[in-house]
């Protein structure tokens, strides 16, 4: 692959954006150019009203992504580039998905093979994870003198029981798709030859749902997760205001009463 070739493939069909990390020769390791391409794609996903759901995956059968391109990082260190810490502010591709907290559309991670380091953090930042039974997750940063700075230290402790998360974070141990499913980290685990079909089933259900309802629910859940329950009920949610005032707010009930499929306008 030459420097002029894209690191990410982007396709759109039937309201679904498909985003593929496309460096299979290095297990989809993410270099700075890939982060820049991804930032443009996430901007497009958010702005395009025809897109209702995004699916993020890695090219090939060996890896979703093994995270940061460590060879590039070593060169940057040698050249005296600033060392990184939590978040991507000030770095190419900011804000990256891992700290793009206002992305309103659901993102599904389709994980096959290794999801390590930044690749695991990328999956953790998605709203749903569908994994093959050969998927392997892990945050090995402690073994490299690094930290899971793209949200892994924060999200794993929220999505796993704390002691379990600490065990994996402090040792860099890997865990299987079955373990991830057992702790509720992933939505479904299937044999590799069924991964595409299963992912398509989930995306079809997401597309079938009212787009403004999906965006309102996502915003309300993510913004309220650390609020006291009483405060969550009285907080203001921008996407819920848009849904409540939309034609879709009455279309679903009307379609049910008329025994037909709803036609969502997203307005």
Secondary structure, 3 states (H helix, E strand, C coil): CCCCCCCEEEEEECCEEEEEECCHHHCCCECHHHHHHHHHHHHHHHHCCCCCEEEEEECCCCEEECCECHHHHHHHHHCCCCCCCCCCCCCCCCCCHHHCCCCCCEEEEEECCEEECHHHHHHHCCCEEEEECCCEEECHHHHHCCCCCCCHHHHHHHHCCHHHHHHHHHHCCEEEHHHHHHCCCCCEEECHHHHHHHHHHHHHHHHHCCHHHHHHHHHHHHHHCCCCHHHHHHCCCHHHHHHHCCCHHHHHHHHHHCCCCCCCCCC
